[in-house]
Amino acid sequence: EKVEITKEQQALVKVVVEAYNRHQIPQDVAKKLLQDQYSAEENFLLLTEMATSQVQVLVEFTKNIPGFLSLDREDQIALLKGSAVEAMFLRSAQVFSKKMPNGHTEVLEERIRKSGISEEFMTPMFNFYKSIGELHMVEEEQALLTTITILTPDRPYVKDQQAVERLQETILDVLRKMCVLQHPQDPQYFARLLGRLTELRTLSHYHAEMLTSWRVNDHKFTPLLCEIWDVQ
Ligand SMILES: CC(C)c1onc(-c2c(Cl)cccc2Cl)c1COc1ccc(-c2ccc3[nH]c(C(=O)O)cc3c2)cc1
């Protein structure tokens, strides 16, 4: 049957994509990636600054997700805490797939590889970055996929999962239609996008172990990261 995006779905996508593009790490923060100290400590500090800035940007972005601010306040926090790592994997994946002209891609990879993360997490992490790059997602798909990740109903401590599910369904429906319209030659494209969300869950578990290993080596995080990741 003819797949058609309705007027209100178009308006929804416009709001989400504009918010996604508006809320980015400030360039003066991102530029710090180019600083010339490359010790493990320096890399960890820089990545901590990136993550902290990224969480601030993420909080602002979620306020623009239609319906998010109407959710129970505690559920809003539970969704943010539960999706922060996954949203940051998606956002940092863009830096790798966009091949930034400012050389940030190379230095970000270098700093991640030399920041005290153990080898066992490097492979799945960079396989993920590669698999996202191969999708060649357009910005609408990136914005909607991040929104779907944030609106995952079964995060820990979410009370009204139904309300979150209704919001997520709305976004899933328009993303599915967009994939059919954008990739008529690849009927599996939408399924492949959702497959990345499964991979993100696995990475999120690896990430919990990364945090533990950093902590036993007495690495310090910022108050915002401690709050969102329940550490210290
Ligand atoms: C607390 C730190 C050490 C940390 O712990 N886990 C991760 C961690 C790791 Cl490595 C991997 C994945 C997820 C997390 Cl959450 C991190 C570092 O997290 C980030 C690293 C980079 C970026 C990021 C996002 C967008 C960007 N744009 C630009 C630009 O140049 O425009 C640079 C940039 C950097 C975001 C989070």
PDBQT file of the ligand as one rigid body, heavy atoms in Angstrom, charges set to zero:
ROOT
HETATM    1  C1  LIG A 301      33.639   9.953  31.095  1.00  0.00    +0.000 C 
HETATM    2  C2  LIG A 301      34.382   9.651  29.789  1.00  0.00    +0.000 C 
HETATM    3  C3  LIG A 301      35.802   9.136  30.046  1.00  0.00    +0.000 C 
HETATM    4  C4  LIG A 301      33.613   8.610  29.030  1.00  0.00    +0.000 A 
HETATM    5  O1  LIG A 301      33.159   7.465  29.592  1.00  0.00    +0.000 OA
HETATM    6  N1  LIG A 301      32.566   6.739  28.645  1.00  0.00    +0.000 NA
HETATM    7  C5  LIG A 301      32.593   7.435  27.476  1.00  0.00    +0.000 A 
HETATM    8  C6  LIG A 301      32.055   6.996  26.232  1.00  0.00    +0.000 A 
HETATM    9  C7  LIG A 301      32.892   6.541  25.220  1.00  0.00    +0.000 A 
HETATM   10 CL1  LIG A 301      34.589   6.476  25.514  1.00  0.00    +0.000 Cl
HETATM   11  C8  LIG A 301      32.385   6.118  23.982  1.00  0.00    +0.000 A 
HETATM   12  C9  LIG A 301      30.994   6.188  23.756  1.00  0.00    +0.000 A 
HETATM   13  C10 LIG A 301      30.125   6.649  24.760  1.00  0.00    +0.000 A 
HETATM   14  C11 LIG A 301      30.673   7.050  25.993  1.00  0.00    +0.000 A 
HETATM   15 CL2  LIG A 301      29.639   7.633  27.217  1.00  0.00    +0.000 Cl
HETATM   16  C12 LIG A 301      33.264   8.629  27.696  1.00  0.00    +0.000 A 
HETATM   17  C13 LIG A 301      33.535   9.686  26.689  1.00  0.00    +0.000 C 
HETATM   18  O2  LIG A 301      32.247  10.016  26.128  1.00  0.00    +0.000 OA
HETATM   19  C14 LIG A 301      32.168  10.829  25.012  1.00  0.00    +0.000 A 
HETATM   20  C15 LIG A 301      33.239  11.069  24.148  1.00  0.00    +0.000 A 
HETATM   21  C16 LIG A 301      33.072  11.931  23.048  1.00  0.00    +0.000 A 
HETATM   22  C17 LIG A 301      31.829  12.528  22.789  1.00  0.00    +0.000 A 
HETATM   23  C18 LIG A 301      31.635  13.434  21.662  1.00  0.00    +0.000 A 
HETATM   24  C19 LIG A 301      30.339  13.636  21.153  1.00  0.00    +0.000 A 
HETATM   25  C20 LIG A 301      30.102  14.514  20.097  1.00  0.00    +0.000 A 
HETATM   26  C21 LIG A 301      31.175  15.199  19.526  1.00  0.00    +0.000 A 
HETATM   27  N2  LIG A 301      31.205  16.125  18.480  1.00  0.00    +0.000 N 
HETATM   28  C22 LIG A 301      32.477  16.465  18.323  1.00  0.00    +0.000 A 
HETATM   29  C23 LIG A 301      32.890  17.442  17.282  1.00  0.00    +0.000 C 
HETATM   30  O3  LIG A 301      34.103  17.506  16.983  1.00  0.00    +0.000 OA
HETATM   31  O4  LIG A 301      31.965  18.140  16.753  1.00  0.00    +0.000 OA
HETATM   32  C24 LIG A 301      33.303  15.810  19.234  1.00  0.00    +0.000 A 
HETATM   33  C25 LIG A 301      32.468  15.002  20.005  1.00  0.00    +0.000 A 
HETATM   34  C26 LIG A 301      32.699  14.120  21.068  1.00  0.00    +0.000 A 
HETATM   35  C27 LIG A 301      30.763  12.256  23.663  1.00  0.00    +0.000 A 
HETATM   36  C28 LIG A 301      30.930  11.416  24.760  1.00  0.00    +0.000 A 
ENDROOT
TORSDOF 0
